[in-house]
Amino acid sequence: MKKILLLGVVATLLFSCGTPIQTVSFNYKRTPLNPIAYHQGVTTFKPQVELTYAQNAEMERELYEQEVARLRKVYEDSLVIYNNTPLAQRIVLGMKPPTFVMPVPPTMPYMYDAADLASKISIDGMTRGENNPLLINVFMEGYQVGKIDKNVKTKKRKQNEIEYIDTTYSYSAKVKHEARLYAQVMNGTAAEYNQYVPATQNFKTISGKAFKDTLNAYDDIIATIKAEEQKIAYDNITHINALLNSEFGTSEMKYSAQLHAPKSSKKRDLSDLDDAIVQARMGFEYLSSDPNKGVDYMNKAIGIWESAMREYSGSKKARISPDVMKAILKNAATVAIYTNNWEFALKYMNQLKGMKLKSSDQGHLSALNARYTDLKKRYDALQK
């Protein structure tokens, strides 16, 4: 069972379609999705950034210089022939003095300081080091500019009873700088990680300022594109670190669990469900300092909810009405997830999915599914 470090349990009373919700906040030790370092006790990492696009840029520069040299040689040879040809023959042949025209040089990309980029990389729960580190290579694939769109805005105004229409122009552009992440434990294990950083594969939209003429507006978006080229890789370090933390980091993350607490009425005594929530909250409180005690409390809560579930008949007038049943299933699934009872968590969520759900219920179910999927993957990764 994963350990949970409880820094503080805060119960916040909310309401969802008439059902109060108690939100219990706590810190949870999130383990990595990729255990290649975790299983081998690797606690250090060594990052390196490579500008893969620099190789292509250098090749383009070399090809350009070769083309300049070729054209210069053609010009010089033509000039020798021209100078050695008599004037009368030049006139007959219609020869003109050769000219040398420099080809348009390639646009060179912005070259980042790879070492400075690497200094910004971090992984939760790990430190930089040379002692059997997790080797991290980040390959920067190059800045790409996609579609550039022109935007036209008009605004009416009156002056001296005369109506005017002001028109302004601006441009927006799609840009991205893809990054690929490679990781491997230094001791020669075959296990490795080689994937693109998903967030860097998506084009982001940048916008220029508005002007009264399209020329200035276009010049501004070109300047904005160039300025973005010099900062986008640093912005992408945020996405790279997030992926590294999720894949390889072990850290105390702040989590919260929602416990749905339907209230008793004159016709409906739900005091047992109140007790179950107390047991569940006590479970979250002790799950870190005394795991056995915490699980014992949570099992008591599950037992109460299971007993109540057996009463369910689908009648709105029954003690366990559909709305109460949905609250019970949400609570039971929540507790099952945080105690690694994956089979029971899935059972409760499937039961909830089979009921008639409101939009708020769908939202709660989606949140449970997302938490289940993420933590189950992390749990399974450590079992390999």
N, C-alpha and C positions, 0 to 999 in steps of 0.2 A: 504494500500500500504506500502511496506517495505521502510524504509528510506535508503538513500544513502548518505554517507558522502564523499564529493568530496575533496580530499586532493590536487589534481592537475590534470588538464586535459592536456595531452601531445599528440599532433597530430603528428604521424610519418608517413611519406609517403613511402609506399611500392608499389611493382608492382606484380600482379598475372596474368600471361598470358596477359599482356598488359593493365590490368585495375588497376589504382592506388588504394591503400588502405590507408585510414587514420585510424590509431589506436589511440583510445581515452583511456587513462589510468585513473583509478579512484579507490577509495576504496568503497567497498560495504558491508553493514551490513548483514552478513550471519547469519540467524537464524537456530536453531537446527532441525535435522530430527526427534528427539524424544522430544516432548514438556512436558514430565512429570514434569520436574523441572521448565521450562519456564512459564507454565500456573499458577503455584502456587507461582511464585515470589521467587523461591529458588535461592539464589546467592552464597551459600557456598556448599562445598563438603567435605566428610570425606572418604579418601581412606584406604584400607586395602588389603594386599597381603597375600594369603594363599598358602603354598606349599603342594598341595594335594598329590604329589608323595611321600612326606615325610612319610605319613601314611603307604603306601605300603612298603617303605624301612624299616620302623620300624618293620612291620609285618614280613618281610623277615629275619631281624636280630633276632627276637624272635624265628622264626621257626628254624633258624640255630642253635641258642643256645640250643633249645629243642632237636634238632637232635644230637648235641655234647653230651648233657647230657645223651641221650638214648644210644648212642654208648659207652660212658664211662661206663655206668651201665652194658651193655652187656659184655664189656671187663673185668670189675672187677668181675662179676659173673663167667665168663669163667676162670679167673685166680684162683679164689677160687676152682673151680672144678678141675682145672689142678693140683694145689698144693696139693689137698687132694686125688689125684689118685696115687696109688703106681707106682713105676717106671716100674715094670714088666707089669702092666696093661696098662701103657702109650704106652709101646713098642708094645704090642699085638694090642691095639686099634689104633696105629699110631698117637697118640696125639702129637701135637706140642704146644709149649708155645704160648698163645694168644698174638696178637699184637693190639695195638691201633692206628688206622689211622685217623687223623683229616680230616673231610670233607672239601671240598673247600669252603671258606667263600664267601658269596654273594658280588658282586661288589656294593658298596654303592654309590649312586648318590651325586653330589655336592650339598651341602645345602646352599642356598643363605640366606642372611640377609633380611628377609621379610620386616622388618621396613625400611631398607635402600632403597629397591625397591619401597616401598610405598611413600617414600619421593620424588621420581622422578616423580610422577604422577601429571599432571596439566590439567586444563580445561580452555579454553579461556573464559574470562568474568566472571569467578567464583573464589572465594578464599576459602582457607581451613577454616573450622570453625565447631563449635558444635551446632550452632543455627539453628535447623531444616534443617540439611544438606541433600544433595543428597548422599546417602550411596553408595560407590563404593567398590565392592569386586572383586579383580582379582585373579583367581585361576590358578596357574602354574601347568600344568598337567604332566610335566616331560620331560626330554631330551631323544630324540629318534635318533638313528643312523640307517640310511637306507643302501642303497647299497654302497659298497666300490669298486671302479674301479681302475684297474692298467693301467697306460699309459706308452707306450714305444715310445721313440723318437730316431731316428738314424740320424747321421750327418757324411757326408763324408769329409775327409781331406787328404792332400798329404804331405808327409815328405820324403825328399830324393828320390823323384820320386816314392815313394811307397804309394799306396792308402790305407787308413785305414778307418774303419767304427766305429765310437764311438756310443755306445748305453747307454742311460740313462733311468732310471725308476722312476716313481713317482706314487702316488696314490691320488685319490680324493674321497670324501665321501659326502653323503647326510645326513644332520642333521636338526632337528627342535625341538622346545620347545613350544608346544601349550599353549595358554592362553585363558581362558574363562572369560568373563566380565559380572558381575551382578550389576545392579544399581536399586535403589528404593528410593523414597522420604521417609524421616523418619517418617512422620506424619501418616503412616499406610494406605496410599492409595493402592489400588489393582494394580495400574499401575506399571509395572516393566520392566526391560530389562535384558535378559539372552541370550547371544550369544557368540560364539567363535570369537576371533579376527582373521578375515580372513587371514591377512598377516602372522600370526604365524602358520597357518596350512600348509603352503607350505614349502617343503624341500628346504634348501639352500645348495649350493655346496661349500665345502671348499677343498683346495688343499694343498698337502704337497710339500716339496722340491724334486728336482731331484737328484738321486744318481746313481752310476755306478753298484750298486747291489740292488736286490729287498729287501733284509733283512733290510738294513738301510732305504730304502724308505718306507717300511711297518712300521718300528718302528717310523718313522717321522710322518706318517699320524695318527698313534695311539696317539702320543703326541699332534698333532694338534687337534684331536677330543676332547681330554681331556681339552685342553686349551680353545677350543670353548665352552665347557660345562660351563665354569666359567664366560663367558661373554655374552652368547646369550640372557639370560633373560634381561640384561640391554639394549641390542640392541633392544629387542622387546618392551621395554617401549616406544620407538619412535612410533611404530605401535599402541600401546595401547592409547597413548595420541592423536594420529591423529584420532582414532575412537571416543574417548571421545569428542574431539573438534567438530567433525562432528555431533555426535548424540545429544550432550547436550550443546555445547558451543555457545555463541553469541559473534561474534567478527567482527572487521573491516578487511575485506579481500581485497587484491589488485586484482582488475578485470580489464579487458580491453575489449573494443568493437571495432570491425572492421567495418568501413564504406567504402563501395566500391564506388569509384567516377569515372565513365567513363567520358572521356573528349569529349568536343564538337569538331566538325570539320566544314569545309566549307559546307558540305552537311547535317550536323546533329547538331542542336542546342539543347544542353542539359543543358542550363543555369538554367532551373527550378529544375533539379536534383541537381545542385550545391547548389541552395538555400535550398533544402531539407536537405542536409548534414549540412549546416550552422545551420539550425533550430534544427537538431538532436544534434549537438555538444553543442549548447546553452542549450538544454534540459538537457544533462548530467551535464552541469556546474551548473545549478540551481536546479537540482532535490533534492539536500540536503538542501541548504540554503532557498530555496523557492519552495517547491514541486509543488504547483499549477502552478507557472510560468514555472517550468521545464516541467511538463506534457503538458502545453499549447504549448510550443515550439515543443515537440515531436509529439503532435497531428497534428500540422501544417505540420511537415515532413511527417507523415503518409498520410495526405490529398493529398499532392503533389504526393507522390508515388502511391497512389490509382488512382489518375487521370491519371498518366502515364501508369499504368497497363491496363487501359481500352483501350488504343491505340494499345496494343499489338496484332499483327496479325500472328506472326511467321515468317514474312519476314525478311531476313537478310539486305535488303535494306531500311527497314522502320526506322523511327527515333528511335522507341523502338525495337531494334533488339533483338534476343535471348540472346546475351551476356549482353546487357543493361538490359533486363528483369531480368536476373539472379542476376545482381548486385542490382537491386531494391528490389527483393524478399529477398535477404540476409539482406539488410539494414532494411527493414520493420520488418522482423522477429526479428532482434537484438533489435530494439527499443521496440517492443511489449513485448519481454521477460523481459526487465528491467523496464517496467511499469506494469508488472503483467497482461498484456492482453493475457492470455494464448490461448484463442480461436483463436484470430487473428494470434498469433505466429504460432500455429499449421497449420492454413490455409495457411500461406505463405510458411512454410516449405514443406507442401504437394505439393503445386504448384511447388516449386523448384524441389522436388523429381521427379515430372512427366516430367521434361524437360530432354533434352539430356545433360548429365553432363560430364565434363572433370574430370580428377583425382583431380585437384585442387578444382573444385566445390564440388566433393564428400567429400574432406577434410573439406571444409567450412561447408557443411551440417552436417557432423558428429560432428563438434565442436558445432554447433548450437543445435543439438539434445541433446548432453551431457549437455550443459548449461541449456537448457529448462528442461530436466528431473530432474536435481539436484535442481534447484531453484523452480520448480513446486512442487516437493515433500516437500520441506521446507515450501513453502506457504501453501500447503494443510494441513500439520501437525499442523500449528497454527490455522487452522479453525475448528479443531475438539473440 
